Amino acid sequence: MTQTSNGHVNGETPLVKGLHHVTAIASDPQANLDFYAKTLGLRFVKKTVNFDDPGTYHLYFGDAVGHPGTVMTFFPWLGMPRGEGGIGEVGVTQFAVPEGSLDFWKHRIDTSGGRVLTEGVGFGERHVLAEDPDGLTFALAERPTDGREPWLGADINADAAVRGFNGVTLTLADKTGTAELLTGLMGYDHIGTQGRLSRYRAPHAADAGIVDIIEDPAGRHAHQGAGRVHHVAFNVDDRAAQRELRDQLTAAGFNVTPVIDRNYFWAIYFRSPGGVLFEVSTNEPGFTVDETEEELGTHLKLPPQHERIRGKIESVLPAIALS
């Protein structure tokens, strides 16, 4: 299997299939759970821990089974100070919602712990820009053709429920290197530019295929903390595709980590030219590898290397519950 310079395998489908997940930082696990499972109505897919800091939760939210392209995840470090937005980060996480649902969402967010910032239209999509309780900026973008089945576990009807990601918006001092990465190895197309905003789309991804870049040459660098995105993950079908892409990235001069087993997917990480941490994750094995679909999110699941200290981990994690 060989990959061409435009991100295709043997001239066929590109290896990267759009977004897999977005991971951000929060300051309170219960408030985070309440907002994403209750206010936004996403399914609480997995309660586990940060594999590198097992005294901290890693919470996953998505559709019924956490399909790639629907999963928002958080490291909720209790008491974490807020970060600062700026260049070198994912500045906006975009969720897709049905056409005509923005009035519903504006009222729901403003009365449920979030804050609506602005409304607008970009590349033909109406959207609302808002913040979660930690100040994480997200957009709800209307997509009339999104055919994904929403999770309906909260009091939100199908005519308004979140479908998953629309995409992400990167804030960069200079888009050149990241744009070349996207349109080269990662197989994205440049859709257009409106002022400082450029849009790229994975033509082979039915959904969650957008990467927008805002250029801010005079901007300050972002600082990590609560309310900031830690990394964005792109999806590939399997480990073979991941190995092939890793080889191509390494040959292109990127410093890519070895493959890391994250229980629910295998992951590699590298820093993009604009400074954003990129991950490439496999679609396999998925979140039902250690819980049934009905049980998802109901148990504290630990990686094998931490099972021996489960008692200690449970003693330091704050109790959280989805009521």
Contacts in CASP RR format, 6 or more apart in sequence:
PFRMAT RR
TARGET T0000
AUTHOR 0000-0000-0000
METHOD contacts of the structure
MODEL  1
MTQTSNGHVNGETPLVKGLHHVTAIASDPQANLDFYAKTLGLRFVKKTVN
FDDPGTYHLYFGDAVGHPGTVMTFFPWLGMPRGEGGIGEVGVTQFAVPEG
SLDFWKHRIDTSGGRVLTEGVGFGERHVLAEDPDGLTFALAERPTDGREP
WLGADINADAAVRGFNGVTLTLADKTGTAELLTGLMGYDHIGTQGRLSRY
RAPHAADAGIVDIIEDPAGRHAHQGAGRVHHVAFNVDDRAAQRELRDQLT
AAGFNVTPVIDRNYFWAIYFRSPGGVLFEVSTNEPGFTVDETEEELGTHL
KLPPQHERIRGKIESVLPAIALS
1 9 0 8 1.000
1 10 0 8 1.000
1 240 0 8 1.000
1 244 0 8 1.000
2 9 0 8 1.000
2 10 0 8 1.000
3 9 0 8 1.000
3 15 0 8 1.000
3 185 0 8 1.000
3 244 0 8 1.000
3 245 0 8 1.000
3 248 0 8 1.000
4 10 0 8 1.000
4 11 0 8 1.000
5 184 0 8 1.000
5 185 0 8 1.000
6 14 0 8 1.000
6 183 0 8 1.000
6 184 0 8 1.000
6 187 0 8 1.000
7 14 0 8 1.000
7 15 0 8 1.000
7 16 0 8 1.000
7 184 0 8 1.000
7 185 0 8 1.000
7 186 0 8 1.000
7 187 0 8 1.000
7 248 0 8 1.000
8 14 0 8 1.000
8 187 0 8 1.000
9 15 0 8 1.000
9 241 0 8 1.000
9 244 0 8 1.000
13 204 0 8 1.000
14 186 0 8 1.000
14 187 0 8 1.000
14 202 0 8 1.000
14 204 0 8 1.000
15 236 0 8 1.000
15 237 0 8 1.000
15 241 0 8 1.000
15 244 0 8 1.000
15 245 0 8 1.000
16 186 0 8 1.000
16 187 0 8 1.000
16 188 0 8 1.000
16 202 0 8 1.000
16 234 0 8 1.000
16 235 0 8 1.000
16 236 0 8 1.000
16 245 0 8 1.000
16 280 0 8 1.000
17 68 0 8 1.000
17 202 0 8 1.000
17 204 0 8 1.000
17 205 0 8 1.000
17 234 0 8 1.000
17 235 0 8 1.000
17 236 0 8 1.000
17 237 0 8 1.000
17 283 0 8 1.000
18 68 0 8 1.000
18 69 0 8 1.000
18 202 0 8 1.000
18 205 0 8 1.000
18 208 0 8 1.000
18 209 0 8 1.000
18 234 0 8 1.000
18 235 0 8 1.000
19 68 0 8 1.000
19 69 0 8 1.000
19 165 0 8 1.000
19 167 0 8 1.000
19 168 0 8 1.000
19 205 0 8 1.000
19 208 0 8 1.000
19 209 0 8 1.000
19 232 0 8 1.000
19 233 0 8 1.000
19 234 0 8 1.000
19 235 0 8 1.000
20 68 0 8 1.000
20 69 0 8 1.000
20 71 0 8 1.000
20 233 0 8 1.000
20 234 0 8 1.000
20 235 0 8 1.000
20 265 0 8 1.000
20 279 0 8 1.000
20 280 0 8 1.000
20 281 0 8 1.000
20 283 0 8 1.000
21 60 0 8 1.000
21 68 0 8 1.000
21 69 0 8 1.000
21 71 0 8 1.000
21 72 0 8 1.000
21 73 0 8 1.000
21 232 0 8 1.000
21 233 0 8 1.000
21 281 0 8 1.000
22 71 0 8 1.000
22 72 0 8 1.000
22 73 0 8 1.000
22 90 0 8 1.000
22 93 0 8 1.000
22 165 0 8 1.000
22 168 0 8 1.000
22 229 0 8 1.000
22 231 0 8 1.000
22 232 0 8 1.000
22 233 0 8 1.000
23 73 0 8 1.000
23 74 0 8 1.000
23 75 0 8 1.000
23 229 0 8 1.000
23 230 0 8 1.000
23 231 0 8 1.000
23 232 0 8 1.000
23 233 0 8 1.000
23 279 0 8 1.000
24 72 0 8 1.000
24 73 0 8 1.000
24 74 0 8 1.000
24 75 0 8 1.000
24 93 0 8 1.000
24 136 0 8 1.000
24 227 0 8 1.000
24 228 0 8 1.000
24 229 0 8 1.000
24 230 0 8 1.000
25 74 0 8 1.000
25 75 0 8 1.000
25 76 0 8 1.000
25 77 0 8 1.000
25 80 0 8 1.000
25 83 0 8 1.000
25 134 0 8 1.000
25 224 0 8 1.000
25 225 0 8 1.000
25 226 0 8 1.000
25 227 0 8 1.000
25 228 0 8 1.000
25 229 0 8 1.000
25 230 0 8 1.000
26 32 0 8 1.000
26 74 0 8 1.000
26 75 0 8 1.000
26 76 0 8 1.000
26 77 0 8 1.000
26 80 0 8 1.000
26 134 0 8 1.000
26 136 0 8 1.000
26 226 0 8 1.000
26 227 0 8 1.000
27 76 0 8 1.000
27 77 0 8 1.000
27 78 0 8 1.000
27 79 0 8 1.000
27 80 0 8 1.000
27 81 0 8 1.000
27 82 0 8 1.000
27 134 0 8 1.000
27 226 0 8 1.000
27 227 0 8 1.000
28 76 0 8 1.000
28 78 0 8 1.000
28 79 0 8 1.000
28 133 0 8 1.000
28 134 0 8 1.000
29 57 0 8 1.000
29 59 0 8 1.000
29 74 0 8 1.000
29 76 0 8 1.000
29 78 0 8 1.000
29 318 0 8 1.000
29 320 0 8 1.000
30 318 0 8 1.000
30 320 0 8 1.000
30 321 0 8 1.000
31 133 0 8 1.000
31 134 0 8 1.000
32 59 0 8 1.000
32 74 0 8 1.000
32 76 0 8 1.000
32 132 0 8 1.000
32 133 0 8 1.000
32 134 0 8 1.000
33 44 0 8 1.000
33 59 0 8 1.000
33 320 0 8 1.000
33 322 0 8 1.000
35 112 0 8 1.000
35 113 0 8 1.000
35 114 0 8 1.000
35 132 0 8 1.000
35 133 0 8 1.000
36 42 0 8 1.000
36 44 0 8 1.000
36 59 0 8 1.000
36 61 0 8 1.000
36 72 0 8 1.000
36 74 0 8 1.000
36 132 0 8 1.000
37 43 0 8 1.000
37 44 0 8 1.000
37 61 0 8 1.000
37 154 0 8 1.000
37 322 0 8 1.000
38 112 0 8 1.000
38 154 0 8 1.000
39 108 0 8 1.000
39 109 0 8 1.000
39 112 0 8 1.000
39 113 0 8 1.000
39 114 0 8 1.000
40 61 0 8 1.000
40 95 0 8 1.000
40 162 0 8 1.000
41 151 0 8 1.000
41 153 0 8 1.000
41 154 0 8 1.000
41 156 0 8 1.000
41 161 0 8 1.000
41 162 0 8 1.000
42 61 0 8 1.000
42 62 0 8 1.000
42 63 0 8 1.000
42 70 0 8 1.000
42 72 0 8 1.000
42 151 0 8 1.000
42 162 0 8 1.000
43 61 0 8 1.000
43 62 0 8 1.000
43 63 0 8 1.000
43 64 0 8 1.000
43 66 0 8 1.000
43 151 0 8 1.000
43 153 0 8 1.000
43 296 0 8 1.000
44 59 0 8 1.000
44 60 0 8 1.000
44 61 0 8 1.000
44 296 0 8 1.000
44 297 0 8 1.000
44 322 0 8 1.000
45 60 0 8 1.000
45 61 0 8 1.000
45 62 0 8 1.000
45 65 0 8 1.000
45 66 0 8 1.000
45 71 0 8 1.000
45 287 0 8 1.000
45 296 0 8 1.000
45 297 0 8 1.000
46 58 0 8 1.000
46 59 0 8 1.000
46 60 0 8 1.000
46 264 0 8 1.000
46 287 0 8 1.000
46 291 0 8 1.000
46 296 0 8 1.000
46 297 0 8 1.000
46 301 0 8 1.000
47 57 0 8 1.000
47 59 0 8 1.000
47 60 0 8 1.000
47 297 0 8 1.000
47 298 0 8 1.000
47 299 0 8 1.000
47 300 0 8 1.000
47 301 0 8 1.000
47 320 0 8 1.000
48 57 0 8 1.000
48 58 0 8 1.000
48 60 0 8 1.000
48 263 0 8 1.000
48 300 0 8 1.000
48 301 0 8 1.000
48 302 0 8 1.000
48 303 0 8 1.000
49 55 0 8 1.000
49 56 0 8 1.000
49 57 0 8 1.000
49 58 0 8 1.000
49 300 0 8 1.000
49 302 0 8 1.000
49 303 0 8 1.000
49 306 0 8 1.000
49 313 0 8 1.000
49 317 0 8 1.000
50 56 0 8 1.000
50 57 0 8 1.000
50 58 0 8 1.000
50 75 0 8 1.000
51 58 0 8 1.000
51 262 0 8 1.000
51 303 0 8 1.000
51 305 0 8 1.000
51 306 0 8 1.000
53 75 0 8 1.000
54 302 0 8 1.000
54 306 0 8 1.000
54 309 0 8 1.000
54 313 0 8 1.000
55 313 0 8 1.000
55 316 0 8 1.000
55 317 0 8 1.000
56 75 0 8 1.000
56 76 0 8 1.000
56 77 0 8 1.000
56 78 0 8 1.000
56 317 0 8 1.000
57 74 0 8 1.000
57 75 0 8 1.000
57 76 0 8 1.000
57 317 0 8 1.000
57 320 0 8 1.000
58 73 0 8 1.000
58 74 0 8 1.000
58 75 0 8 1.000
59 73 0 8 1.000
59 74 0 8 1.000
59 76 0 8 1.000
60 66 0 8 1.000
60 71 0 8 1.000
60 72 0 8 1.000
60 73 0 8 1.000
60 287 0 8 1.000
60 297 0 8 1.000
61 71 0 8 1.000
61 72 0 8 1.000
61 73 0 8 1.000
62 70 0 8 1.000
62 71 0 8 1.000
62 72 0 8 1.000
62 151 0 8 1.000
62 164 0 8 1.000
63 70 0 8 1.000
63 148 0 8 1.000
63 149 0 8 1.000
63 150 0 8 1.000
63 151 0 8 1.000
63 163 0 8 1.000
63 164 0 8 1.000
64 149 0 8 1.000
64 151 0 8 1.000
64 293 0 8 1.000
65 286 0 8 1.000
65 287 0 8 1.000
65 288 0 8 1.000
65 293 0 8 1.000
65 296 0 8 1.000
66 286 0 8 1.000
66 287 0 8 1.000
66 296 0 8 1.000
67 148 0 8 1.000
68 208 0 8 1.000
68 235 0 8 1.000
68 281 0 8 1.000
68 283 0 8 1.000
69 164 0 8 1.000
69 165 0 8 1.000
69 207 0 8 1.000
69 208 0 8 1.000
69 235 0 8 1.000
70 148 0 8 1.000
70 163 0 8 1.000
70 164 0 8 1.000
70 165 0 8 1.000
70 208 0 8 1.000
72 93 0 8 1.000
72 165 0 8 1.000
75 230 0 8 1.000
77 226 0 8 1.000
78 318 0 8 1.000
79 226 0 8 1.000
80 225 0 8 1.000
80 226 0 8 1.000
81 225 0 8 1.000
81 226 0 8 1.000
82 134 0 8 1.000
82 135 0 8 1.000
82 225 0 8 1.000
82 226 0 8 1.000
82 227 0 8 1.000
83 222 0 8 1.000
83 223 0 8 1.000
83 224 0 8 1.000
83 225 0 8 1.000
83 226 0 8 1.000
83 227 0 8 1.000
83 228 0 8 1.000
84 220 0 8 1.000
84 222 0 8 1.000
84 223 0 8 1.000
84 228 0 8 1.000
85 91 0 8 1.000
85 171 0 8 1.000
85 220 0 8 1.000
85 222 0 8 1.000
85 223 0 8 1.000
85 228 0 8 1.000
86 171 0 8 1.000
86 216 0 8 1.000
86 219 0 8 1.000
86 220 0 8 1.000
86 221 0 8 1.000
86 222 0 8 1.000
87 171 0 8 1.000
87 172 0 8 1.000
87 173 0 8 1.000
87 216 0 8 1.000
87 219 0 8 1.000
87 220 0 8 1.000
87 221 0 8 1.000
87 222 0 8 1.000
87 274 0 8 1.000
88 170 0 8 1.000
88 171 0 8 1.000
88 172 0 8 1.000
88 173 0 8 1.000
88 221 0 8 1.000
88 222 0 8 1.000
88 274 0 8 1.000
88 275 0 8 1.000
88 276 0 8 1.000
89 170 0 8 1.000
89 171 0 8 1.000
89 222 0 8 1.000
89 228 0 8 1.000
89 229 0 8 1.000
89 275 0 8 1.000
89 276 0 8 1.000
90 168 0 8 1.000
90 169 0 8 1.000
90 170 0 8 1.000
90 171 0 8 1.000
90 229 0 8 1.000
90 231 0 8 1.000
90 232 0 8 1.000
90 276 0 8 1.000
91 137 0 8 1.000
91 168 0 8 1.000
91 169 0 8 1.000
91 170 0 8 1.000
91 171 0 8 1.000
91 214 0 8 1.000
91 222 0 8 1.000
91 229 0 8 1.000
92 129 0 8 1.000
92 137 0 8 1.000
92 138 0 8 1.000
92 139 0 8 1.000
92 168 0 8 1.000
92 169 0 8 1.000
92 212 0 8 1.000
93 136 0 8 1.000
93 137 0 8 1.000
93 138 0 8 1.000
93 139 0 8 1.000
93 165 0 8 1.000
93 167 0 8 1.000
93 168 0 8 1.000
93 169 0 8 1.000
93 229 0 8 1.000
94 127 0 8 1.000
94 138 0 8 1.000
94 139 0 8 1.000
94 141 0 8 1.000
94 165 0 8 1.000
94 166 0 8 1.000
94 167 0 8 1.000
94 168 0 8 1.000
94 169 0 8 1.000
94 210 0 8 1.000
94 212 0 8 1.000
95 138 0 8 1.000
95 139 0 8 1.000
95 140 0 8 1.000
95 141 0 8 1.000
95 162 0 8 1.000
95 163 0 8 1.000
95 164 0 8 1.000
95 165 0 8 1.000
95 166 0 8 1.000
96 141 0 8 1.000
96 142 0 8 1.000
96 143 0 8 1.000
96 146 0 8 1.000
96 148 0 8 1.000
96 162 0 8 1.000
96 163 0 8 1.000
96 164 0 8 1.000
96 165 0 8 1.000
96 166 0 8 1.000
96 207 0 8 1.000
96 208 0 8 1.000
97 105 0 8 1.000
97 140 0 8 1.000
97 141 0 8 1.000
97 142 0 8 1.000
97 143 0 8 1.000
97 160 0 8 1.000
97 161 0 8 1.000
97 162 0 8 1.000
97 163 0 8 1.000
98 142 0 8 1.000
98 143 0 8 1.000
98 144 0 8 1.000
98 146 0 8 1.000
98 158 0 8 1.000
98 159 0 8 1.000
98 160 0 8 1.000
98 161 0 8 1.000
98 163 0 8 1.000
99 126 0 8 1.000
99 142 0 8 1.000
99 143 0 8 1.000
99 144 0 8 1.000
100 142 0 8 1.000
101 140 0 8 1.000
101 142 0 8 1.000
101 159 0 8 1.000
101 160 0 8 1.000
102 119 0 8 1.000
102 126 0 8 1.000
102 127 0 8 1.000
102 128 0 8 1.000
102 140 0 8 1.000
102 142 0 8 1.000
104 160 0 8 1.000
105 128 0 8 1.000
105 130 0 8 1.000
105 140 0 8 1.000
105 160 0 8 1.000
106 116 0 8 1.000
106 119 0 8 1.000
106 128 0 8 1.000
108 156 0 8 1.000
109 115 0 8 1.000
109 116 0 8 1.000
109 128 0 8 1.000
109 130 0 8 1.000
110 116 0 8 1.000
113 132 0 8 1.000
113 133 0 8 1.000
114 130 0 8 1.000
114 131 0 8 1.000
114 132 0 8 1.000
114 133 0 8 1.000
115 130 0 8 1.000
115 131 0 8 1.000
115 135 0 8 1.000
116 128 0 8 1.000
116 129 0 8 1.000
116 130 0 8 1.000
117 129 0 8 1.000
117 130 0 8 1.000
117 131 0 8 1.000
117 137 0 8 1.000
118 128 0 8 1.000
118 129 0 8 1.000
119 126 0 8 1.000
119 127 0 8 1.000
119 128 0 8 1.000
119 129 0 8 1.000
120 126 0 8 1.000
120 127 0 8 1.000
120 128 0 8 1.000
120 129 0 8 1.000
121 127 0 8 1.000
122 194 0 8 1.000
122 197 0 8 1.000
123 191 0 8 1.000
123 192 0 8 1.000
123 194 0 8 1.000
123 199 0 8 1.000
125 141 0 8 1.000
125 142 0 8 1.000
125 143 0 8 1.000
125 166 0 8 1.000
126 141 0 8 1.000
126 142 0 8 1.000
127 139 0 8 1.000
127 140 0 8 1.000
127 141 0 8 1.000
127 142 0 8 1.000
128 139 0 8 1.000
128 140 0 8 1.000
129 137 0 8 1.000
129 138 0 8 1.000
129 139 0 8 1.000
130 137 0 8 1.000
130 138 0 8 1.000
130 139 0 8 1.000
130 140 0 8 1.000
131 137 0 8 1.000
131 138 0 8 1.000
132 138 0 8 1.000
132 227 0 8 1.000
134 226 0 8 1.000
134 227 0 8 1.000
135 226 0 8 1.000
135 227 0 8 1.000
136 227 0 8 1.000
136 228 0 8 1.000
136 229 0 8 1.000
139 166 0 8 1.000
139 169 0 8 1.000
140 162 0 8 1.000
141 166 0 8 1.000
143 163 0 8 1.000
143 166 0 8 1.000
143 207 0 8 1.000
146 163 0 8 1.000
146 207 0 8 1.000
147 163 0 8 1.000
147 207 0 8 1.000
148 163 0 8 1.000
148 164 0 8 1.000
148 207 0 8 1.000
150 156 0 8 1.000
150 158 0 8 1.000
150 161 0 8 1.000
150 162 0 8 1.000
150 163 0 8 1.000
150 164 0 8 1.000
151 161 0 8 1.000
151 162 0 8 1.000
152 158 0 8 1.000
152 161 0 8 1.000
163 207 0 8 1.000
164 207 0 8 1.000
164 208 0 8 1.000
165 207 0 8 1.000
165 208 0 8 1.000
165 209 0 8 1.000
166 207 0 8 1.000
166 208 0 8 1.000
166 209 0 8 1.000
166 210 0 8 1.000
167 208 0 8 1.000
167 209 0 8 1.000
167 210 0 8 1.000
167 211 0 8 1.000
167 212 0 8 1.000
168 210 0 8 1.000
168 211 0 8 1.000
168 212 0 8 1.000
168 229 0 8 1.000
168 232 0 8 1.000
169 197 0 8 1.000
169 211 0 8 1.000
169 212 0 8 1.000
169 213 0 8 1.000
169 214 0 8 1.000
170 178 0 8 1.000
170 211 0 8 1.000
170 212 0 8 1.000
170 213 0 8 1.000
170 214 0 8 1.000
170 274 0 8 1.000
170 276 0 8 1.000
171 213 0 8 1.000
171 214 0 8 1.000
171 216 0 8 1.000
171 222 0 8 1.000
172 178 0 8 1.000
172 213 0 8 1.000
172 214 0 8 1.000
172 215 0 8 1.000
172 216 0 8 1.000
172 274 0 8 1.000
172 275 0 8 1.000
172 276 0 8 1.000
173 215 0 8 1.000
173 216 0 8 1.000
173 217 0 8 1.000
173 219 0 8 1.000
173 274 0 8 1.000
174 215 0 8 1.000
174 217 0 8 1.000
174 274 0 8 1.000
175 198 0 8 1.000
175 213 0 8 1.000
175 215 0 8 1.000
176 273 0 8 1.000
177 272 0 8 1.000
177 273 0 8 1.000
177 274 0 8 1.000
178 213 0 8 1.000
178 272 0 8 1.000
178 273 0 8 1.000
178 274 0 8 1.000
178 276 0 8 1.000
179 190 0 8 1.000
179 198 0 8 1.000
179 200 0 8 1.000
179 213 0 8 1.000
180 273 0 8 1.000
181 272 0 8 1.000
181 273 0 8 1.000
182 188 0 8 1.000
182 200 0 8 1.000
182 211 0 8 1.000
183 189 0 8 1.000
183 190 0 8 1.000
183 200 0 8 1.000
185 245 0 8 1.000
185 248 0 8 1.000
185 249 0 8 1.000
185 252 0 8 1.000
186 202 0 8 1.000
186 234 0 8 1.000
187 202 0 8 1.000
187 203 0 8 1.000
187 204 0 8 1.000
188 200 0 8 1.000
188 201 0 8 1.000
188 202 0 8 1.000
188 203 0 8 1.000
188 211 0 8 1.000
189 200 0 8 1.000
189 201 0 8 1.000
189 202 0 8 1.000
189 203 0 8 1.000
190 198 0 8 1.000
190 199 0 8 1.000
190 200 0 8 1.000
191 199 0 8 1.000
191 200 0 8 1.000
191 201 0 8 1.000
192 198 0 8 1.000
192 199 0 8 1.000
193 199 0 8 1.000
196 214 0 8 1.000
196 215 0 8 1.000
196 216 0 8 1.000
197 212 0 8 1.000
197 213 0 8 1.000
197 214 0 8 1.000
198 212 0 8 1.000
198 213 0 8 1.000
198 215 0 8 1.000
199 210 0 8 1.000
199 211 0 8 1.000
199 212 0 8 1.000
200 210 0 8 1.000
200 211 0 8 1.000
200 212 0 8 1.000
200 213 0 8 1.000
201 209 0 8 1.000
201 210 0 8 1.000
201 211 0 8 1.000
202 209 0 8 1.000
222 228 0 8 1.000
224 230 0 8 1.000
230 277 0 8 1.000
231 269 0 8 1.000
231 276 0 8 1.000
231 277 0 8 1.000
231 278 0 8 1.000
231 279 0 8 1.000
232 276 0 8 1.000
232 277 0 8 1.000
232 278 0 8 1.000
232 279 0 8 1.000
233 267 0 8 1.000
233 278 0 8 1.000
233 279 0 8 1.000
233 280 0 8 1.000
233 281 0 8 1.000
234 278 0 8 1.000
234 279 0 8 1.000
234 280 0 8 1.000
234 281 0 8 1.000
235 280 0 8 1.000
235 281 0 8 1.000
235 282 0 8 1.000
235 283 0 8 1.000
236 242 0 8 1.000
236 245 0 8 1.000
236 280 0 8 1.000
236 281 0 8 1.000
236 282 0 8 1.000
236 283 0 8 1.000
237 282 0 8 1.000
237 283 0 8 1.000
237 284 0 8 1.000
238 282 0 8 1.000
238 283 0 8 1.000
238 284 0 8 1.000
239 259 0 8 1.000
239 266 0 8 1.000
239 282 0 8 1.000
239 284 0 8 1.000
241 282 0 8 1.000
242 259 0 8 1.000
242 266 0 8 1.000
242 268 0 8 1.000
242 280 0 8 1.000
242 281 0 8 1.000
242 282 0 8 1.000
243 259 0 8 1.000
245 280 0 8 1.000
246 256 0 8 1.000
246 259 0 8 1.000
246 268 0 8 1.000
246 280 0 8 1.000
249 256 0 8 1.000
249 270 0 8 1.000
250 256 0 8 1.000
254 270 0 8 1.000
254 271 0 8 1.000
255 270 0 8 1.000
255 271 0 8 1.000
256 268 0 8 1.000
256 269 0 8 1.000
256 270 0 8 1.000
257 268 0 8 1.000
257 269 0 8 1.000
257 270 0 8 1.000
258 268 0 8 1.000
259 266 0 8 1.000
259 267 0 8 1.000
259 268 0 8 1.000
260 266 0 8 1.000
260 267 0 8 1.000
260 268 0 8 1.000
260 269 0 8 1.000
261 303 0 8 1.000
262 281 0 8 1.000
263 289 0 8 1.000
263 290 0 8 1.000
263 301 0 8 1.000
263 303 0 8 1.000
264 285 0 8 1.000
264 286 0 8 1.000
264 287 0 8 1.000
264 289 0 8 1.000
265 281 0 8 1.000
265 282 0 8 1.000
265 283 0 8 1.000
265 284 0 8 1.000
265 285 0 8 1.000
265 286 0 8 1.000
266 281 0 8 1.000
266 282 0 8 1.000
266 284 0 8 1.000
267 279 0 8 1.000
267 280 0 8 1.000
267 281 0 8 1.000
267 282 0 8 1.000
268 279 0 8 1.000
268 280 0 8 1.000
269 277 0 8 1.000
269 278 0 8 1.000
269 279 0 8 1.000
269 280 0 8 1.000
270 277 0 8 1.000
270 278 0 8 1.000
271 277 0 8 1.000
271 278 0 8 1.000
272 278 0 8 1.000
287 296 0 8 1.000
288 296 0 8 1.000
290 301 0 8 1.000
291 297 0 8 1.000
291 298 0 8 1.000
291 299 0 8 1.000
291 301 0 8 1.000
300 313 0 8 1.000
300 314 0 8 1.000
300 317 0 8 1.000
302 310 0 8 1.000
302 313 0 8 1.000
306 313 0 8 1.000
END
